[in-house]
Amino acid sequence: MGIDVSPILISLKTALTATIITFFIGIFTAQIMTNYNGKFKGIIDAIFTLPLVLPPTVVGFFLLLLFGKNGPFGKALQQIGIQLIFSWPATVIAAVVVAFPLMYKTTRAAFEQIDTNIINAARTLGLCEWSIFWRIIVPIAWPGIAAATILAFTRALGEFGATLMIAGNIPGKTQTIPIAIFFAAEGGEMTKALMWVIIIMSISFIVIVLMNYWSEYQRKIMIGRGKM
């Protein structure tokens, strides 16, 4: 009897898509919040960080309120013929929401470590803010951004509670590896559950190891440039 690999494909597709979305949203939000000094900064930061500390089922419940058939986004999508709940895009939304705080907080911490004198010097040389961001801020903060990206990917890969509530357990469509593990264990198929556990641990381990080697390679390049 063949093994159903769809949970692997769905998990990887969901995690990669969510990571790409979270990468851009996270770094731009982190940059905005780094420069923002308004009186509501603490409240806004708390809102962005909240999914990190809330139970996944609570996050999933709020997503159901927003994207369900009676929710504001759900009603708008239904009017153009889009049913989001219990679909693959719902797994991506859940993964983005739970992974975003890690991307945002880690990247923001990296941005805040940058010497402002470097940025001010770039401004005096006539560089626009867009060029400063991509050519100076991002390269300097890249080790932190890379770490944030890996954290976001692994969090998206391991998301369970919110995904189950908003996307359900539909084999071949929304069943990710964590969901497959839960229902295999729930049904007494411990060998099958263990197999999925080993697979998701292996994927996460390989990704982290590859990123560590890549980060070390980048660090050596930066050191080499500094000696030139």
C-alpha positions in Angstrom: 0.0 0.0 0.0 1.5 3.4 -1.1 2.1 6.2 1.3 -0.1 9.4 0.8 2.5 12.1 0.3 -0.1 14.9 0.0 0.4 16.1 3.6 4.1 16.7 2.8 3.3 18.6 -0.4 0.6 20.6 1.2 2.7 21.5 4.2 5.7 22.5 2.1 3.6 24.5 -0.4 1.8 26.2 2.5 5.0 27.0 4.5 6.9 28.3 1.5 4.0 30.5 0.3 3.4 31.8 3.9 7.1 32.5 4.3 7.3 34.5 1.1 4.3 36.6 2.1 5.5 37.0 5.7 9.0 37.9 4.6 7.9 41.1 2.7 5.2 42.1 5.1 7.4 41.4 8.1 10.4 43.4 7.0 8.4 46.4 5.8 6.3 46.4 9.0 9.5 46.1 11.1 11.1 49.1 9.3 8.0 51.2 9.7 7.8 50.4 13.4 11.5 51.0 13.9 11.1 54.6 12.7 7.7 55.2 14.3 7.8 57.0 17.6 4.1 57.8 18.1 2.3 57.3 21.4 0.5 54.3 20.1 3.7 52.4 19.3 3.4 50.0 22.2 -0.3 49.2 21.4 0.5 48.6 17.7 3.5 46.4 18.6 1.3 44.4 21.0 -1.3 43.8 18.3 1.4 42.6 15.8 2.9 40.3 18.5 -0.4 38.9 19.9 -0.7 35.8 17.7 2.7 34.7 19.1 1.3 34.4 22.6 -2.3 33.5 22.0 -3.3 29.8 21.8 -3.6 28.7 18.1 -7.2 27.8 18.6 -7.9 31.4 19.7 -6.2 32.7 16.6 -8.2 30.2 14.5 -11.4 31.4 16.1 -10.7 35.0 15.2 -9.9 34.0 11.7 -13.2 32.2 11.5 -15.0 35.4 12.7 -13.2 37.4 10.0 -13.3 35.0 7.0 -16.4 32.9 7.8 -19.5 33.3 5.8 -20.8 35.9 8.3 -17.5 37.7 8.7 -16.6 41.0 7.0 -14.0 39.5 4.7 -16.0 36.3 4.2 -19.0 38.1 3.0 -17.0 40.3 0.6 -15.2 37.2 -0.8 -18.5 35.4 -1.3 -19.9 38.2 -3.4 -17.1 37.6 -5.9 -17.5 33.8 -5.8 -14.6 33.0 -3.5 -15.1 30.4 -0.7 -12.1 30.7 1.6 -13.0 28.6 4.6 -11.9 24.9 4.3 -9.7 25.6 1.3 -6.0 25.5 0.7 -5.6 29.4 0.8 -7.1 29.2 4.3 -4.0 27.1 5.4 -1.8 29.9 4.0 -3.7 32.6 5.9 -3.4 30.7 9.2 0.3 30.1 8.6 1.0 33.8 7.8 -0.8 35.0 10.9 1.0 32.7 13.3 4.4 33.2 11.6 4.3 36.9 11.2 5.1 37.9 14.8 8.4 35.9 14.6 9.4 37.5 11.3 8.4 41.0 12.6 10.0 40.9 16.0 13.3 39.3 15.0 13.7 41.6 12.0 12.8 44.7 14.0 15.4 43.7 16.6 18.0 43.5 13.7 17.0 46.9 12.4 17.3 48.5 15.8 20.9 47.3 16.1 22.0 49.3 13.0 24.1 52.4 13.7 22.0 55.4 12.8 25.1 57.2 11.8 25.5 54.9 8.8 22.0 55.7 7.7 22.4 59.5 8.2 25.6 59.4 6.2 23.8 57.7 3.3 21.2 60.4 3.4 23.9 63.1 3.2 25.3 61.4 0.1 21.9 61.8 -1.6 20.5 58.3 -1.4 16.7 58.1 -1.3 15.0 56.2 1.5 14.1 53.3 -0.8 17.8 52.9 -1.8 19.0 53.2 1.8 16.5 50.5 2.9 17.5 47.9 0.2 21.2 48.8 -0.2 22.2 49.5 3.4 19.7 48.5 6.0 18.7 45.1 4.6 22.3 44.0 3.9 23.5 45.0 7.4 20.5 43.4 9.1 20.5 40.3 6.8 21.7 37.8 9.4 18.8 38.7 11.6 16.4 38.7 8.6 17.6 35.3 7.6 17.1 34.0 11.2 13.6 35.5 11.2 12.8 33.8 7.8 13.8 30.4 9.1 11.8 30.9 12.3 8.8 32.0 10.2 9.1 28.9 7.9 9.4 26.4 10.7 6.5 28.0 12.5 4.3 27.9 9.4 5.4 24.3 8.7 4.3 23.3 12.2 1.1 25.3 12.5 -1.8 23.1 13.7 -4.6 24.7 15.7 -5.5 27.7 13.6 -5.2 25.7 10.4 -7.5 23.0 11.7 -10.2 25.5 12.7 -10.1 27.6 9.5 -9.1 25.0 6.9 -10.2 21.7 8.5 -8.9 18.3 7.8 -9.5 17.5 4.1 -7.1 14.8 2.8 -5.3 16.0 -0.3 -6.5 19.5 0.1 -5.9 21.0 3.6 -4.4 18.1 5.5 -0.9 19.3 6.6 1.6 17.1 8.4 0.7 18.3 11.9 -3.0 17.6 11.2 -2.1 14.2 9.8 -0.1 13.5 13.0 -3.0 14.5 15.2 -5.7 12.4 13.4 -3.3 9.4 13.0 -2.6 9.4 16.8 -6.3 10.0 17.5 -7.2 7.0 15.4 -4.6 4.8 17.2 -2.3 4.6 14.1 0.8 5.4 16.2 3.3 4.0 13.6 1.8 6.3 11.0 1.9 9.3 13.4 5.5 8.5 14.2 6.4 8.5 10.5 4.9 12.0 10.0 6.7 13.2 13.2 10.0 12.0 11.8 9.3 13.5 8.4 8.5 17.0 9.7 11.4 16.9 12.2 13.7 16.0 9.3 12.5 18.8 7.1 12.9 21.4 9.8 16.3 20.0 10.7 17.6 20.1 7.1 16.3 23.6 6.6 18.0 24.9 9.8 21.3 23.2 9.0 21.3 24.5 5.4 20.6 28.1 6.6 23.4 27.8 9.3 25.9 26.8 6.6 24.6 29.6 4.3 24.8 32.2 7.1 28.4 31.1 7.9 29.3 31.4 4.2 27.8 34.9 4.1 29.7 35.8 7.2 33.0 34.7 5.7 32.3 36.7 2.6 31.6 39.8 4.7 34.8 39.3 6.7 36.7 38.9 3.4 35.4 42.1 2.1 36.3 43.9 5.3 39.9 42.8 4.9 40.1 44.1 1.3 
